[in-house]
């Protein structure tokens, strides 16, 4: 009984591969959590840079490091899950950040909603320098979220939710056959069996980089389509919230996927190859979008951006930089976070803050 009392409540798992430039900040964002009864498991996935040296510089008994031959993010998450002993688990990519109250707020939400096994928050996106890029989704749905999650991956990334460890073990962990979108696949499988609860605050800062898995748009498209096909096959009687046909639900899922991909293609770093990919994504979005006429203005704006990007990536950079210069307040908040000041209380969750574009 004494041994059980000493077990950490939460296990945080960080898969790390050649993450020497970012993992220090990532780990610090975990150690700065207002909730302290945790273990931090770092899975060194065969890094060939100084990742391991950076991690071992931390003198904190809560940190546990395990090194393996390189096997990819899915395998690393599952390896971390096998080492975890906490009642709850949260995964964090080695280049992302959390606000200090992230774990405390999500744990509070789960303890106050005992039927829920997954708590999630909102995400904003930062660049390699930690500067604000764009706001994430602001979707607040609770309990049975499967149909909404199938139409739109509103959790957005693998660094988001806090999950009951037994629920993850019941599902057998992450699908190691997927080259990308393994987080969306896992959230769908969890949502098919368990309730979710939302913490309506920005608590994940997701870093966009040219080398991230999500930046490989062709791989992302292929994996997402695999996830969707499997999910629809497993739920043949599915109807969405508006009671439309299964075919319309499928079209909405595809439209949202390709809208996401075209917007990803129009994020930094810019180049003509990405502009060509964005043309294909935009066309597929347009084909599947049920409300083509209502969203025609949005489609034309995206097409204009693609044309500018193709003709002159330098001009596109200039336009984006001028827009970013007008958005000083989000960057100021991010700088406050980086120097480890605790944000103000908002939305009733200690330390939470919201960034909007």
C-alpha positions in Angstrom: 0.0 0.0 0.0 2.9 2.4 0.8 4.4 1.6 -2.6 1.1 2.4 -4.4 0.9 5.8 -2.6 4.3 6.7 -3.9 3.4 6.0 -7.6 3.1 9.2 -9.7 -0.5 10.2 -10.7 0.5 11.2 -14.2 3.1 9.7 -16.7 4.4 12.1 -19.3 6.0 10.4 -22.3 8.3 12.3 -24.7 9.6 10.4 -27.8 12.8 12.0 -28.9 14.8 11.7 -32.1 17.6 14.2 -32.9 15.8 16.8 -30.8 18.8 18.6 -29.3 17.6 22.1 -30.4 14.1 21.9 -28.7 14.0 19.2 -26.1 15.4 21.3 -23.3 12.5 23.8 -23.5 10.0 20.9 -23.9 11.2 19.2 -20.7 11.3 22.5 -18.8 7.6 23.0 -19.7 6.9 19.7 -18.0 9.0 20.4 -15.0 7.2 23.8 -14.7 3.8 22.2 -14.3 1.7 23.3 -11.4 0.9 19.6 -10.9 4.0 18.0 -9.7 3.1 14.3 -8.9 4.3 13.0 -12.2 7.0 11.0 -13.9 8.6 12.1 -17.1 9.6 9.3 -19.4 12.0 10.2 -22.3 12.3 7.6 -25.0 15.5 8.3 -26.9 14.7 6.9 -30.3 18.2 6.3 -31.5 19.2 10.0 -31.6 22.5 10.7 -33.4 22.9 14.2 -32.1 23.3 15.5 -28.5 19.7 14.8 -27.5 20.7 12.3 -24.8 23.4 14.7 -23.4 20.8 17.5 -23.1 18.3 15.3 -21.3 20.8 13.9 -18.8 21.8 17.4 -17.8 18.5 17.7 -15.9 18.8 16.8 -12.2 15.3 15.8 -11.4 14.3 12.4 -9.9 11.1 12.4 -11.8 12.9 12.1 -15.2 13.5 8.5 -16.5 15.4 8.0 -19.8 15.3 4.9 -21.9 17.4 4.5 -25.1 16.5 2.3 -28.0 17.4 1.8 -31.7 15.5 4.1 -34.0 12.0 2.8 -34.6 9.8 5.9 -35.1 7.3 7.8 -33.1 4.5 5.2 -32.8 6.9 2.6 -31.4 8.4 5.1 -29.0 5.1 6.1 -27.6 4.2 2.4 -27.1 7.6 1.8 -25.4 6.9 4.7 -23.1 3.5 3.4 -22.3 5.0 0.1 -21.2 7.3 1.9 -18.8 4.5 4.2 -17.5 3.0 3.6 -14.0 0.8 6.7 -13.6 -3.0 6.5 -13.5 -3.1 8.9 -16.4 -0.8 9.4 -19.4 0.0 12.4 -21.6 2.3 12.3 -24.7 4.4 15.3 -25.6 6.5 15.7 -28.8 10.1 16.8 -28.2 9.6 20.2 -29.9 6.2 21.2 -28.4 5.5 23.2 -25.2 2.8 23.1 -22.5 1.5 26.0 -20.4 2.2 25.5 -16.7 -1.3 24.6 -15.8 -2.0 22.0 -18.6 -1.8 18.8 -16.6 -3.6 20.3 -13.5 -6.5 21.6 -15.5 -7.0 18.4 -17.5 -6.7 16.2 -14.4 -9.3 18.4 -12.6 -11.6 18.1 -15.6 -11.3 14.2 -15.5 -11.8 14.0 -11.8 -15.0 16.2 -12.0 -16.3 14.1 -14.9 -15.8 10.5 -13.9 -17.3 9.0 -17.0 -14.7 10.8 -19.2 -11.4 9.0 -19.9 -9.8 11.7 -22.1 -9.4 15.4 -21.4 -8.2 17.7 -24.2 -7.4 21.4 -24.5 -6.8 23.9 -27.3 -3.7 24.4 -29.4 -1.8 27.3 -31.0 1.1 27.0 -33.4 4.6 28.4 -33.1 7.6 28.4 -35.4 11.1 27.2 -34.9 11.9 30.4 -32.9 8.9 30.0 -30.6 7.0 32.8 -32.3 3.2 32.6 -32.8 2.1 31.5 -36.3 -1.6 30.8 -36.2 -4.4 29.9 -33.8 -5.7 26.3 -33.7 -9.3 25.2 -33.6 -11.5 26.3 -30.8 -14.0 23.4 -30.6 -15.6 22.5 -27.3 -17.5 19.2 -27.5 -17.9 16.7 -24.7 -18.9 13.1 -23.8 -19.5 11.1 -27.1 -17.3 13.0 -29.5 -16.7 10.2 -32.1 -18.8 11.6 -34.9 -17.4 15.1 -34.5 -13.9 13.8 -34.3 -14.4 11.7 -37.5 -15.4 14.8 -39.4 -12.6 16.9 -38.0 -9.5 16.1 -35.9 -10.1 18.9 -33.4 -7.5 17.6 -30.9 -5.1 18.6 -33.7 -1.9 16.9 -32.4 -0.3 14.1 -30.3 0.8 16.5 -27.5 -2.7 17.4 -26.4 -4.8 15.0 -24.3 -4.5 13.5 -20.8 -5.7 9.9 -21.0 -6.6 7.2 -18.5 -3.7 4.7 -18.9 -6.0 1.7 -18.6 -8.0 2.9 -21.6 -4.8 3.1 -23.7 -3.8 -0.4 -22.7 -7.2 -1.7 -23.5 -6.8 -0.5 -27.1 -3.3 -1.9 -27.4 -1.5 1.4 -27.8 -0.7 3.3 -31.1 -0.9 1.6 -34.5 2.7 1.1 -35.5 1.8 0.4 -39.1 0.8 4.1 -39.7 3.5 6.4 -41.1 1.6 9.5 -39.8 -1.8 10.5 -38.3 -1.3 7.9 -35.6 -2.6 10.4 -33.0 -5.9 10.9 -34.9 -6.3 7.1 -35.2 -5.8 6.7 -31.5 -8.2 9.5 -30.5 -10.9 8.0 -32.8 -10.4 4.5 -31.2 -10.6 6.1 -27.8 -13.7 8.1 -28.8 -15.5 5.0 -30.0 -15.4 3.6 -26.5 -14.9 6.4 -24.0 -16.2 9.9 -23.2 -14.0 13.1 -23.7 -14.0 16.3 -21.8 -12.8 19.7 -23.0 -10.6 22.2 -21.1 -11.5 25.4 -23.1 -8.1 27.1 -23.0 -4.9 27.2 -25.1 -2.5 24.9 -23.3 -0.5 23.3 -26.1 2.0 25.2 -28.3 2.7 23.1 -31.3 5.9 23.8 -33.2 5.9 23.9 -37.0 9.1 22.9 -38.6 10.3 21.8 -42.0 11.5 18.5 -40.6 8.4 17.5 -38.6 6.4 14.4 -39.6 3.3 16.6 -40.3 5.3 18.7 -42.7 5.5 15.7 -45.1 2.1 16.5 -46.7 2.0 13.5 -49.1 2.7 11.1 -46.2 0.1 12.9 -44.1 -2.5 12.7 -46.8 -2.0 8.9 -47.3 -2.1 8.1 -43.6 -5.2 10.2 -42.9 -7.0 8.5 -45.7 -6.1 5.2 -44.2 -7.5 6.3 -40.9 -10.7 7.6 -42.4 -11.3 4.5 -44.5 -10.8 2.2 -41.6 -13.0 4.3 -39.3 -15.9 4.4 -41.7 -15.7 0.7 -42.4 -15.9 0.0 -38.6 -18.9 2.3 -38.2 -21.1 1.6 -41.3 -24.3 3.0 -39.7 -22.7 6.3 -38.8 -24.7 9.5 -39.2 -23.3 12.9 -38.5 -24.9 15.5 -36.2 -27.2 16.9 -39.0 -28.5 13.4 -39.8 -27.2 13.5 -43.4 -26.3 10.4 -45.2 -23.1 8.4 -44.7 -21.9 9.6 -48.1 -22.3 13.2 -47.1 -20.4 12.5 -43.8 -17.6 11.0 -45.8 -17.5 14.1 -48.1 -17.3 16.4 -45.1 -14.5 14.4 -43.6 -12.6 14.6 -46.9 -13.3 18.3 -47.3 -12.0 19.1 -43.8 -8.9 16.9 -44.4 -8.0 18.7 -47.6 -8.7 22.1 -46.2 -6.3 21.2 -43.4 -3.7 20.1 -46.0 -3.9 23.1 -48.2 -3.6 25.4 -45.2 -0.5 23.4 -44.0 1.0 23.8 -47.5 0.6 27.6 -47.2 2.5 27.7 -43.9 6.2 28.5 -43.5 8.7 27.5 -45.0 7.3 28.5 -48.4 8.4 27.1 -51.7 6.9 26.4 -55.2 6.7 22.6 -54.6 4.3 23.2 -51.7 2.3 25.6 -53.9 1.8 22.8 -56.4 0.7 20.4 -53.7 -1.7 23.0 -52.4 -3.4 23.3 -55.8 -4.2 19.6 -55.7 -5.4 19.8 -52.1 -7.5 22.8 -52.9 -9.2 21.0 -55.8 -10.0 18.0 -53.7 -11.3 20.2 -51.0 -13.6 21.9 -53.5 -14.8 18.6 -55.0 -15.8 17.3 -51.6 -17.1 20.5 -49.9 -20.9 20.2 -49.5 -21.3 23.9 -49.3 -19.3 25.0 -52.3 -21.2 28.2 -53.1 -21.3 29.4 -49.5 -17.5 28.8 -49.2 -16.6 30.1 -52.6 -15.0 33.3 -51.2 -12.8 31.2 -48.9 -11.7 29.0 -51.8 -10.9 32.0 -54.0 -8.8 33.5 -51.2 -6.8 30.3 -50.9 -6.3 30.1 -54.6 -5.0 33.7 -54.7 -2.5 32.8 -52.0 -1.4 29.8 -53.9 -0.9 31.9 -57.1 1.2 34.5 -55.2 3.3 31.7 -53.6 3.9 30.0 -56.9 4.9 33.2 -58.7 7.0 34.7 -56.0 7.7 32.9 -52.7 9.6 36.0 -51.6 6.6 38.3 -52.1 4.5 35.8 -50.2 7.1 35.9 -47.3 6.8 39.7 -47.3 3.0 39.7 -47.1 3.0 37.1 -44.3 5.8 39.0 -42.4 3.8 42.3 -42.6 0.8 40.4 -41.2 2.8 39.0 -38.4 4.2 42.4 -37.5 0.7 43.5 -36.7 0.2 40.6 -34.3 2.6 41.7 -31.5 0.4 40.7 -28.5 0.4 37.0 -29.1 4.2 37.1 -29.6 4.5 39.0 -26.3 2.5 36.4 -24.5 4.7 33.6 -26.0 7.8 35.4 -24.8 6.4 35.6 -21.3 5.8 31.9 -21.5 9.3 31.2 -22.7 10.9 33.0 -19.7 8.7 30.9 -17.4 6.4 33.5 -16.1 3.1 32.1 -15.0 0.1 33.4 -17.1 -3.0 34.9 -15.6 -6.1 33.0 -14.7 -8.7 32.7 -17.5 -11.8 30.6 -18.1 -11.7 29.4 -14.6 -8.6 27.2 -15.1 -5.5 28.3 -13.1 -2.7 29.6 -15.3 -4.5 29.2 -18.6 -4.3 31.8 -21.4 -5.7 32.2 -24.8 -4.0 33.5 -27.9 -6.0 34.5 -30.9 -4.8 35.7 -34.3 
